[in-house]
Amino acid sequence: MRDVLYYPNRAQLDFASLPEDFQEFGEGLVYFAEMLKETRALASDLSRGNLSCPLPRPDNELASNLKSLHATLKHLTWQARQVANGDYKQRVRFMGDFSEAFNEMVVQLKERQDALLSEIETIQKQRRDLEHSSNLFEIITNRLSEWIIVIDRDTGEWLFVNHPTEDFLGDASFEPKLYDVLLERIRQRMENDARKSEEFSLASDEAVQWFSATFHPMHWYGYDAVAAVLTDITASKAEIDKLEGVAYRDALTGVYNRHYGMNLLNDWIKQRIRFVVCFIDMDRLKYVNDVFGHAEGDRYILHVAELLKTFSEGSYLCRLGGDEYMILADSLDQKATEDRLEALRGCLVAESLVAQNGEPFKGSLSYGVVEVMPDNELLASDILSLADEKMYTYKKAHRMERRDMSG
């Protein structure tokens, strides 16, 4: 019994060699020792956050409470993933204060996303309404802040400019640039008289100014002309870029977030193009958080994000949440993708990362790659799950390598 409690690896009892009267008692002791060993193993796995551990046998009553805790933690993990996937209906009823904090976070995420997307849609609608006006007379009389330029379609001569345009053209460096831009666009519309609005920019030494332009064929005192109506959208474009940055970028790393990544993944599936999906999981983040603190963990996350940005030109890096990233690329096949990821992982493993307190530690990552073909019938969530499974297979295969890493 002493060995069972303190030295379980050497606890041995051959109950068959005991006197007959004690054999049943000895068999019970062996059974108890096995139950205790299973319970200890489960408790150890749970303390390390390993929810993929094997469970004790069904008749092990010593571990019944721990098995219940294991089931609850797995469900909590599933709920967290659902929230990360945009399911904001999830609520937790577990661990008191943690439940309140988790549920409040879900509510705030939902409100924040709804508010940002609504504001983006409102601003874009306002711009569309502004750009679709086609009545030149109404523009001149009611929207004098717009720039009005009437141009001879045959010669390119400017026949008329309104006062706001004249004020702007006081900067002599802009006039030839504006002239060239407008003339090029008018010539592109000569055949079909298209009135669709478009955007362009003019750059000076000090700033870049953005415009939305519509072009209206008309007769101007006997000339076959085009009226160009320009709207200065520099401020609104900057505001939309800012809002889109908040809505589609990860706050910590600045790379694309889950919302943007899943939208892009769905778009590529619909377009039926060939591409690869990489699911990447940072190794040892929990170790860094536990040993050095979450601020150091954030530095580790940022370091890995900077490394993954070098994956390939034209690829899209998204942080799915926590220690998980996704890369979408349409210029590489599966083998080339895995080779590139393995090279990046090798760079990370070879680095000697140093915490702010001066103590070194090692970083690593695990990954899974799925190549999506044009005839694919899987949903985005199924593809991501498959890449996730491949990542876990890779992680298990390199488990001993990670254990050998010294801090």
Secondary structure as GFF3:
##gff-version 3
##sequence-region A 1 407
A	DSSP	alpha_helix	2	6	.	.	.	ID=ss1
A	DSSP	three_ten_helix	8	10	.	.	.	ID=ss2
A	DSSP	three_ten_helix	15	17	.	.	.	ID=ss3
A	DSSP	alpha_helix	20	47	.	.	.	ID=ss4
A	DSSP	three_ten_helix	61	63	.	.	.	ID=ss5
A	DSSP	alpha_helix	64	84	.	.	.	ID=ss6
A	DSSP	alpha_helix	97	131	.	.	.	ID=ss7
A	DSSP	alpha_helix	136	142	.	.	.	ID=ss8
A	DSSP	beta_strand	147	152	.	.	.	ID=ss9
A	DSSP	beta_strand	158	161	.	.	.	ID=ss10
A	DSSP	alpha_helix	163	168	.	.	.	ID=ss11
A	DSSP	alpha_helix	174	188	.	.	.	ID=ss12
A	DSSP	beta_strand	198	203	.	.	.	ID=ss13
A	DSSP	beta_strand	208	220	.	.	.	ID=ss14
A	DSSP	beta_strand	223	232	.	.	.	ID=ss15
A	DSSP	alpha_helix	234	248	.	.	.	ID=ss16
A	DSSP	beta_strand	256	257	.	.	.	ID=ss17
A	DSSP	alpha_helix	258	271	.	.	.	ID=ss18
A	DSSP	beta_strand	275	283	.	.	.	ID=ss19
A	DSSP	alpha_helix	285	292	.	.	.	ID=ss20
A	DSSP	alpha_helix	294	308	.	.	.	ID=ss21
A	DSSP	beta_strand	316	321	.	.	.	ID=ss22
A	DSSP	beta_strand	324	329	.	.	.	ID=ss23
A	DSSP	alpha_helix	334	350	.	.	.	ID=ss24
A	DSSP	beta_strand	353	354	.	.	.	ID=ss25
A	DSSP	beta_strand	360	361	.	.	.	ID=ss26
A	DSSP	beta_strand	364	372	.	.	.	ID=ss27
A	DSSP	alpha_helix	380	397	.	.	.	ID=ss28
A	DSSP	alpha_helix	399	403	.	.	.	ID=ss29
###
